[in-house]
């Protein structure tokens, strides 16, 4: 008898989380470069093929919330109620992401990322991918008649706000400061009908 879809999805999610948690523990205990994919699979008690079914690369194991973060950013645009201003919705989401990434428990992970050229490169490519995804979503939003250039620029600003704030001494204050500038630019360059609402 086959498993119902809901149970199958829960099992897949649990396996994915187990692999990610195991990988992070090993990376932090032994060092990122000292741990191989086979080590992670063996410790998590899964086949290497199962690991790769959930994570396309070793670097992706460190950024296991990558897809979730990307979806949260695009949903901040698409799930807004009618006439809800765009910039505050994006600011709220960036605040949430920065809080997650600056929690005390995240500090050892970011130290590991900063010390690894491979992880730094992956994180940069991830940010560019998130910016492209957000730009595509902004350009497609029917209530935001933006040019491709405007959508890409706004998306870059938003993604950069996240990375700049994460590294700031006071991350929450940095998000607000950066978004004041984004908001000012939006009022000048955003859709004409949005300026009175933002």
Phi and psi restraints in degrees (value plus and minus 20) as a CYANA .aco file:
   2 UNK   PHI     -99.5   -59.5
   2 UNK   PSI     132.0   172.0
   3 UNK   PHI     -94.7   -54.7
   3 UNK   PSI     126.5   166.5
   4 UNK   PHI     -84.4   -44.4
   4 UNK   PSI     129.5   169.5
   5 UNK   PHI     -73.2   -33.2
   5 UNK   PSI     -61.7   -21.7
   6 UNK   PHI     -80.7   -40.7
   6 UNK   PSI     -63.5   -23.5
   7 UNK   PHI     -88.5   -48.5
   7 UNK   PSI     -60.4   -20.4
   8 UNK   PHI     -81.2   -41.2
   8 UNK   PSI     -63.2   -23.2
   9 UNK   PHI     -85.2   -45.2
   9 UNK   PSI     -59.3   -19.3
  10 UNK   PHI     -84.0   -44.0
  10 UNK   PSI     -60.8   -20.8
  11 UNK   PHI     -84.9   -44.9
  11 UNK   PSI     -60.8   -20.8
  12 UNK   PHI     -82.4   -42.4
  12 UNK   PSI     -64.1   -24.1
  13 UNK   PHI     -84.3   -44.3
  13 UNK   PSI     -59.5   -19.5
  14 UNK   PHI     -85.8   -45.8
  14 UNK   PSI     -61.6   -21.6
  15 UNK   PHI     -83.7   -43.7
  15 UNK   PSI     -63.8   -23.8
  16 UNK   PHI     -79.5   -39.5
  16 UNK   PSI     -65.4   -25.4
  17 UNK   PHI     -85.9   -45.9
  17 UNK   PSI     -58.9   -18.9
  18 UNK   PHI     -82.2   -42.2
  18 UNK   PSI     -63.7   -23.7
  19 UNK   PHI     -82.4   -42.4
  19 UNK   PSI     -66.7   -26.7
  20 UNK   PHI     -83.1   -43.1
  20 UNK   PSI     -64.7   -24.7
  21 UNK   PHI     -83.4   -43.4
  21 UNK   PSI     -61.7   -21.7
  22 UNK   PHI     -83.8   -43.8
  22 UNK   PSI     -65.9   -25.9
  23 UNK   PHI     -79.9   -39.9
  23 UNK   PSI     -66.6   -26.6
  24 UNK   PHI     -83.1   -43.1
  24 UNK   PSI     -61.9   -21.9
  25 UNK   PHI     -81.1   -41.1
  25 UNK   PSI     -65.7   -25.7
  26 UNK   PHI     -84.8   -44.8
  26 UNK   PSI     -63.4   -23.4
  27 UNK   PHI     -80.8   -40.8
  27 UNK   PSI     -63.2   -23.2
  28 UNK   PHI     -92.4   -52.4
  28 UNK   PSI     -53.5   -13.5
  29 UNK   PHI     -94.1   -54.1
  29 UNK   PSI     -64.6   -24.6
  30 UNK   PHI    -127.7   -87.7
  30 UNK   PSI     -36.1     3.9
  31 UNK   PHI      81.8   121.8
  31 UNK   PSI     119.0   159.0
  32 UNK   PHI     -77.6   -37.6
  32 UNK   PSI     -66.8   -26.8
  33 UNK   PHI     -90.7   -50.7
  33 UNK   PSI     -41.7    -1.7
  34 UNK   PHI    -103.4   -63.4
  34 UNK   PSI     -28.8    11.2
  35 UNK   PHI    -131.1   -91.1
  35 UNK   PSI     109.2   149.2
  36 UNK   PHI    -122.0   -82.0
  36 UNK   PSI     149.1   189.1
  37 UNK   PHI     -78.2   -38.2
  37 UNK   PSI     -62.2   -22.2
  38 UNK   PHI     -83.1   -43.1
  38 UNK   PSI     -55.4   -15.4
  39 UNK   PHI     -81.8   -41.8
  39 UNK   PSI     -64.8   -24.8
  40 UNK   PHI     -84.4   -44.4
  40 UNK   PSI     -66.7   -26.7
  41 UNK   PHI     -80.3   -40.3
  41 UNK   PSI     -64.2   -24.2
  42 UNK   PHI     -84.1   -44.1
  42 UNK   PSI     -64.5   -24.5
  43 UNK   PHI     -86.9   -46.9
  43 UNK   PSI     -54.8   -14.8
  44 UNK   PHI    -103.8   -63.8
  44 UNK   PSI     -25.0    15.0
  45 UNK   PHI      40.6    80.6
  45 UNK   PSI      26.6    66.6
  46 UNK   PHI    -152.8  -112.8
  46 UNK   PSI     140.7   180.7
  47 UNK   PHI     -93.3   -53.3
  47 UNK   PSI     134.0   174.0
  48 UNK   PHI     -79.5   -39.5
  48 UNK   PSI     -57.9   -17.9
  49 UNK   PHI     -83.6   -43.6
  49 UNK   PSI     -54.8   -14.8
  50 UNK   PHI     -86.0   -46.0
  50 UNK   PSI     -62.9   -22.9
  51 UNK   PHI     -78.0   -38.0
  51 UNK   PSI     -67.9   -27.9
  52 UNK   PHI     -89.6   -49.6
  52 UNK   PSI     -40.8    -0.8
  53 UNK   PHI     -88.3   -48.3
  53 UNK   PSI     -45.4    -5.4
  54 UNK   PHI    -120.2   -80.2
  54 UNK   PSI     -51.4   -11.4
  55 UNK   PHI    -154.6  -114.6
  55 UNK   PSI     102.7   142.7
  56 UNK   PHI     -93.6   -53.6
  56 UNK   PSI     -36.1     3.9
  57 UNK   PHI    -175.2  -135.2
  57 UNK   PSI     147.7   187.7
  58 UNK   PHI     -83.1   -43.1
  58 UNK   PSI     -60.6   -20.6
  59 UNK   PHI     -81.0   -41.0
  59 UNK   PSI     -56.7   -16.7
  60 UNK   PHI     -82.9   -42.9
  60 UNK   PSI     -44.2    -4.2
  61 UNK   PHI     -82.9   -42.9
  61 UNK   PSI     -52.0   -12.0
  62 UNK   PHI     -96.8   -56.8
  62 UNK   PSI     -55.0   -15.0
  63 UNK   PHI    -124.2   -84.2
  63 UNK   PSI      33.8    73.8
  64 UNK   PHI     -87.8   -47.8
  64 UNK   PSI     -36.4     3.6
  65 UNK   PHI    -113.9   -73.9
  65 UNK   PSI     -10.3    29.7
  66 UNK   PHI     -69.7   -29.7
  66 UNK   PSI     -76.2   -36.2
  67 UNK   PHI     -82.9   -42.9
  67 UNK   PSI     -59.0   -19.0
  68 UNK   PHI     -82.0   -42.0
  68 UNK   PSI     -65.2   -25.2
  69 UNK   PHI     -82.1   -42.1
  69 UNK   PSI     -63.3   -23.3
  70 UNK   PHI     -81.9   -41.9
  70 UNK   PSI     -64.3   -24.3
  71 UNK   PHI     -85.9   -45.9
  71 UNK   PSI     -57.7   -17.7
  72 UNK   PHI     -82.7   -42.7
  72 UNK   PSI     -58.6   -18.6
  73 UNK   PHI     -87.0   -47.0
  73 UNK   PSI     -64.9   -24.9
  74 UNK   PHI     -89.5   -49.5
  74 UNK   PSI     -54.7   -14.7
  75 UNK   PHI     -88.2   -48.2
  75 UNK   PSI     -46.7    -6.7
  76 UNK   PHI     -80.1   -40.1
  76 UNK   PSI     -47.2    -7.2
  77 UNK   PHI    -107.4   -67.4
  77 UNK   PSI     -71.4   -31.4
  78 UNK   PHI     -97.4   -57.4
  78 UNK   PSI     -47.6    -7.6
  79 UNK   PHI    -114.8   -74.8
  79 UNK   PSI     -13.5    26.5
  80 UNK   PHI     -84.5   -44.5
  80 UNK   PSI     118.7   158.7
  81 UNK   PHI     -81.7   -41.7
  81 UNK   PSI     136.9   176.9
  82 UNK   PHI     -73.2   -33.2
  82 UNK   PSI     114.8   154.8
  83 UNK   PHI      51.5    91.5
  83 UNK   PSI     -13.5    26.5
  84 UNK   PHI     -95.3   -55.3
  84 UNK   PSI     112.2   152.2
  85 UNK   PHI     -80.3   -40.3
  85 UNK   PSI     124.4   164.4
  86 UNK   PHI     -92.6   -52.6
  86 UNK   PSI     -70.4   -30.4
  87 UNK   PHI     -81.6   -41.6
  87 UNK   PSI     -65.4   -25.4
  88 UNK   PHI     -80.7   -40.7
  88 UNK   PSI     -54.2   -14.2
  89 UNK   PHI     -84.6   -44.6
  89 UNK   PSI     -62.8   -22.8
  90 UNK   PHI     -88.7   -48.7
  90 UNK   PSI     -59.2   -19.2
  91 UNK   PHI     -80.6   -40.6
  91 UNK   PSI     -64.3   -24.3
  92 UNK   PHI     -79.5   -39.5
  92 UNK   PSI     -62.6   -22.6
  93 UNK   PHI     -88.9   -48.9
  93 UNK   PSI     -60.6   -20.6
  94 UNK   PHI     -85.6   -45.6
  94 UNK   PSI     -58.6   -18.6
  95 UNK   PHI     -76.3   -36.3
  95 UNK   PSI     -65.6   -25.6
  96 UNK   PHI     -84.2   -44.2
  96 UNK   PSI     -62.5   -22.5
  97 UNK   PHI     -86.1   -46.1
  97 UNK   PSI     -61.3   -21.3
  98 UNK   PHI     -86.3   -46.3
  98 UNK   PSI     -59.9   -19.9
  99 UNK   PHI     -78.9   -38.9
  99 UNK   PSI     -63.9   -23.9
 100 UNK   PHI     -81.4   -41.4
 100 UNK   PSI     -64.4   -24.4
 101 UNK   PHI    -103.7   -63.7
 101 UNK   PSI     -28.2    11.8
 102 UNK   PHI    -132.5   -92.5
 102 UNK   PSI     -12.4    27.6
 103 UNK   PHI     -81.6   -41.6
 103 UNK   PSI     132.0   172.0
 104 UNK   PHI     -73.3   -33.3
 104 UNK   PSI     -58.2   -18.2
 105 UNK   PHI     -86.5   -46.5
 105 UNK   PSI     -40.0     0.0
 106 UNK   PHI    -105.4   -65.4
 106 UNK   PSI     -35.6     4.4
 107 UNK   PHI     -76.7   -36.7
 107 UNK   PSI     -67.4   -27.4
 108 UNK   PHI     -82.3   -42.3
 108 UNK   PSI     -53.5   -13.5
 109 UNK   PHI     -86.1   -46.1
 109 UNK   PSI     -65.5   -25.5
 110 UNK   PHI     -87.4   -47.4
 110 UNK   PSI     -52.8   -12.8
 111 UNK   PHI     -81.8   -41.8
 111 UNK   PSI     -63.1   -23.1
 112 UNK   PHI     -82.3   -42.3
 112 UNK   PSI     -63.6   -23.6
 113 UNK   PHI     -82.3   -42.3
 113 UNK   PSI     -65.8   -25.8
 114 UNK   PHI     -83.1   -43.1
 114 UNK   PSI     -47.8    -7.8
 115 UNK   PHI    -106.9   -66.9
 115 UNK   PSI     -27.3    12.7
 116 UNK   PHI    -134.4   -94.4
 116 UNK   PSI      94.8   134.8
 117 UNK   PHI     -77.1   -37.1
 117 UNK   PSI     -57.8   -17.8
 118 UNK   PHI     -85.4   -45.4
 118 UNK   PSI     -61.4   -21.4
 119 UNK   PHI     -91.5   -51.5
 119 UNK   PSI     -56.9   -16.9
 120 UNK   PHI     -83.5   -43.5
 120 UNK   PSI     -62.4   -22.4
 121 UNK   PHI     -84.7   -44.7
 121 UNK   PSI     -60.9   -20.9
 122 UNK   PHI     -84.6   -44.6
 122 UNK   PSI     -62.2   -22.2
 123 UNK   PHI     -83.4   -43.4
 123 UNK   PSI     -58.8   -18.8
 124 UNK   PHI     -86.4   -46.4
 124 UNK   PSI     -63.6   -23.6
 125 UNK   PHI     -86.1   -46.1
 125 UNK   PSI     -54.0   -14.0
 126 UNK   PHI     -84.1   -44.1
 126 UNK   PSI     -63.9   -23.9
 127 UNK   PHI     -82.5   -42.5
 127 UNK   PSI     -60.7   -20.7
 128 UNK   PHI     -84.2   -44.2
 128 UNK   PSI     -59.1   -19.1
 129 UNK   PHI     -85.0   -45.0
 129 UNK   PSI     -62.3   -22.3
 130 UNK   PHI     -82.7   -42.7
 130 UNK   PSI     -60.7   -20.7
 131 UNK   PHI     -83.1   -43.1
 131 UNK   PSI     -62.0   -22.0
 132 UNK   PHI     -84.0   -44.0
 132 UNK   PSI     -62.1   -22.1
 133 UNK   PHI     -84.5   -44.5
 133 UNK   PSI     -64.0   -24.0
 134 UNK   PHI     -85.5   -45.5
 134 UNK   PSI     -60.1   -20.1
 135 UNK   PHI     -82.1   -42.1
 135 UNK   PSI     -62.5   -22.5
 136 UNK   PHI     -81.7   -41.7
 136 UNK   PSI     -61.8   -21.8
 137 UNK   PHI     -85.9   -45.9
 137 UNK   PSI     -63.1   -23.1
 138 UNK   PHI     -82.7   -42.7
 138 UNK   PSI     -63.8   -23.8
 139 UNK   PHI     -86.2   -46.2
 139 UNK   PSI     -48.1    -8.1
 140 UNK   PHI    -108.2   -68.2
 140 UNK   PSI     -32.5     7.5
 141 UNK   PHI     -88.1   -48.1
 141 UNK   PSI     103.6   143.6
 142 UNK   PHI     -85.4   -45.4
 142 UNK   PSI     -45.3    -5.3
 143 UNK   PHI    -111.9   -71.9
 143 UNK   PSI     -15.0    25.0
 144 UNK   PHI    -146.5  -106.5
 144 UNK   PSI      58.8    98.8
 145 UNK   PHI     -91.4   -51.4
 145 UNK   PSI      56.9    96.9
 146 UNK   PHI    -119.7   -79.7
 146 UNK   PSI     128.2   168.2
 147 UNK   PHI     -92.2   -52.2
 147 UNK   PSI     142.4   182.4
 148 UNK   PHI     -78.4   -38.4
 148 UNK   PSI     -62.6   -22.6
 149 UNK   PHI     -83.3   -43.3
 149 UNK   PSI     -63.8   -23.8
 150 UNK   PHI     -83.8   -43.8
 150 UNK   PSI     -62.2   -22.2
 151 UNK   PHI     -83.9   -43.9
 151 UNK   PSI     -63.1   -23.1
 152 UNK   PHI     -86.5   -46.5
 152 UNK   PSI     -58.6   -18.6
 153 UNK   PHI     -85.8   -45.8
 153 UNK   PSI     -68.5   -28.5
 154 UNK   PHI     -80.1   -40.1
 154 UNK   PSI     -63.7   -23.7
 155 UNK   PHI     -81.2   -41.2
 155 UNK   PSI     -63.2   -23.2
 156 UNK   PHI     -81.3   -41.3
 156 UNK   PSI     -64.3   -24.3
 157 UNK   PHI     -78.0   -38.0
 157 UNK   PSI     -64.2   -24.2
 158 UNK   PHI     -85.4   -45.4
 158 UNK   PSI     -65.2   -25.2
 159 UNK   PHI     -86.5   -46.5
 159 UNK   PSI     -59.9   -19.9
 160 UNK   PHI     -85.6   -45.6
 160 UNK   PSI     -52.5   -12.5
 161 UNK   PHI     -79.3   -39.3
 161 UNK   PSI     -60.9   -20.9
 162 UNK   PHI     -81.9   -41.9
 162 UNK   PSI     -70.8   -30.8
 163 UNK   PHI     -90.2   -50.2
 163 UNK   PSI     -56.8   -16.8
 164 UNK   PHI     -87.1   -47.1
 164 UNK   PSI     -63.0   -23.0
 165 UNK   PHI     -87.4   -47.4
 165 UNK   PSI     -58.1   -18.1
 166 UNK   PHI     -78.0   -38.0
 166 UNK   PSI     -53.0   -13.0
 167 UNK   PHI    -112.4   -72.4
 167 UNK   PSI     -24.0    16.0
 168 UNK   PHI     -99.4   -59.4
 168 UNK   PSI     138.1   178.1
 169 UNK   PHI     -83.9   -43.9
 169 UNK   PSI     -58.0   -18.0
 170 UNK   PHI    -143.4  -103.4
 170 UNK   PSI      67.3   107.3
 171 UNK   PHI     -76.4   -36.4
 171 UNK   PSI     -64.9   -24.9
 172 UNK   PHI     -83.4   -43.4
 172 UNK   PSI     -63.1   -23.1
 173 UNK   PHI     -84.6   -44.6
 173 UNK   PSI     -56.3   -16.3
 174 UNK   PHI     -85.8   -45.8
 174 UNK   PSI     -60.8   -20.8
 175 UNK   PHI     -78.0   -38.0
 175 UNK   PSI     -67.3   -27.3
 176 UNK   PHI     -82.5   -42.5
 176 UNK   PSI     -62.4   -22.4
 177 UNK   PHI     -83.3   -43.3
 177 UNK   PSI     -65.3   -25.3
 178 UNK   PHI     -85.3   -45.3
 178 UNK   PSI     -60.8   -20.8
 179 UNK   PHI     -92.1   -52.1
 179 UNK   PSI     -42.7    -2.7
 180 UNK   PHI     -82.5   -42.5
 180 UNK   PSI     -60.2   -20.2
 181 UNK   PHI     -90.0   -50.0
 181 UNK   PSI     -61.7   -21.7
 182 UNK   PHI     -81.7   -41.7
 182 UNK   PSI     -62.2   -22.2
 183 UNK   PHI     -83.6   -43.6
 183 UNK   PSI     -61.3   -21.3
 184 UNK   PHI     -83.0   -43.0
 184 UNK   PSI     -62.8   -22.8
 185 UNK   PHI     -85.7   -45.7
 185 UNK   PSI     -58.3   -18.3
 186 UNK   PHI     -82.9   -42.9
 186 UNK   PSI     -60.2   -20.2
 187 UNK   PHI     -84.7   -44.7
 187 UNK   PSI     -49.5    -9.5
 188 UNK   PHI    -103.3   -63.3
 188 UNK   PSI     -63.4   -23.4
 189 UNK   PHI    -129.1   -89.1
 189 UNK   PSI     -30.3     9.7
 190 UNK   PHI     -91.7   -51.7
 190 UNK   PSI    -199.8  -159.8
 191 UNK   PHI     -76.2   -36.2
 191 UNK   PSI     119.7   159.7
 192 UNK   PHI     -75.0   -35.0
 192 UNK   PSI     -57.2   -17.2
 193 UNK   PHI     -95.8   -55.8
 193 UNK   PSI     -28.0    12.0
 194 UNK   PHI    -110.9   -70.9
 194 UNK   PSI     -38.5     1.5
 195 UNK   PHI     -84.3   -44.3
 195 UNK   PSI     -50.8   -10.8
 196 UNK   PHI    -100.4   -60.4
 196 UNK   PSI     -30.7     9.3
 197 UNK   PHI    -122.5   -82.5
 197 UNK   PSI     -41.3    -1.3
